[in-house]
Amino acid sequence: MTYTRNYAEGTPHECRCDTYCDDFCDDGPNGCARTCRILNGVFEHIPSVHAGDRTCTWYAHYVTNPINYEGYDCSWMTGTGEGGHGDDCQDWTSVGALKCREGNQNQNNCHF
């Protein structure tokens, strides 16, 4: 799968999603693979039953207990980002969003 939306273009937090061909096997927390999926509205992937599909099964991580970080309330991160619940990776300009992602990088879907 390829994506059209990029994350934080022109910043140190950038993830180039439009050049990424996703096989859903990379699942590191706070990495660009998860970020590209969430930003582009993909919250799960189940490989096709057709022979030869070499993609992995993947589900967006559900953040259950985000910790507040450096004075920022991070409770808004609870969820996967789907349907307005949790971090949908849309905001990369606010310091609060980036700080919350940094403070919760072990359980977050979005890059900081």
N, C-alpha and C positions, 0 to 999 in steps of 0.2 A: 504494500500500500504506500502511496506517496501522498503528501499533504500540500496545501496551498498557503497556509498562514504560518508566518515566522514569528518567533518570540524575541522580544527586546532587541530588535535590529539596531545595529550600530552602537550597542552598549557592551560592557564586559560580560553581561549576562546572556548574550545572544545565543539562540539555538536556531540553526538553519534547518527548517523543516521541509522546505520545498525541494531540497536536494537529497533528502533522506528516504531511502527505500526501506520500509519497516517490515521486518519478519516477525516482530513481537517477541523475540527471544531476549532482547536486552531489557532488563527491568530494574536497573539500579535506582534507588531512591534519589529524588532530587536531580535526576539526569535529564538530558535533552530528549531521550526516547519517550519517557513518560510525558514530559512537557508537550512535545509535539502532538502526541495522541490526544491529551486532554484539551489543548488549545484548539485542535481541529475537530472536537466533538466525538472522539472515539473513547469509549469507556470500557469496552470489552472486545475481545477477539477470540473466536472459536475457529480453529482450523477447519477447512472444508473436508468433507468425508471422501473427496476424490483422491485417488492414489497420486502420490507425488507432491502433495501439499506439505511443504517443509516449514511452515510457520508454527509458532508456539501458541498455546492457549495463554491468554492474558486478561486480567481484570484490573481496573484502576484500584489503587489502594484506597481503602476507606479510613480516613483519619478519624480516630475516635476520641483522642484526648490531647488536643494541641496545647502546648505550654505557651504562656505569655513570654515574650522575649524583649529585653531591653526597654521595658515600659510600654510595649505595644500589646494590645488585647488581640489574641490570636484565635479566640473562640469561633470566629467566622470560618475557620478552616475545617470544621467538622463536616465530613462527607467526602465524596469523590470529586465534586465539582459538577456533577451531572444535575440538571434540573434546578440550578440555583442553590444547591446545597454543597458547600465546601469551596475549595479553591479551584477555579476554572482556568487558571493561568492567563486570564485576560489582562490583568493589571500588572504591568512591570514598571510603572513610573512612580508609584507611591513608595516611600521609604518603609511604611508600615507593612505593606505586602511583602517586600523583599526581606525585611527583618523577620517577619513571622516564618517565611520559608526557610531562612537561615537557621532560626532557632528550632525548627521542626524538621530539619532535613532528613532525619532518619525515618520519617514516616510520611513525607509529603510527596505529591505527584509532580510539583512544579519546581523548576530550576530557580535558584536565587543568584 
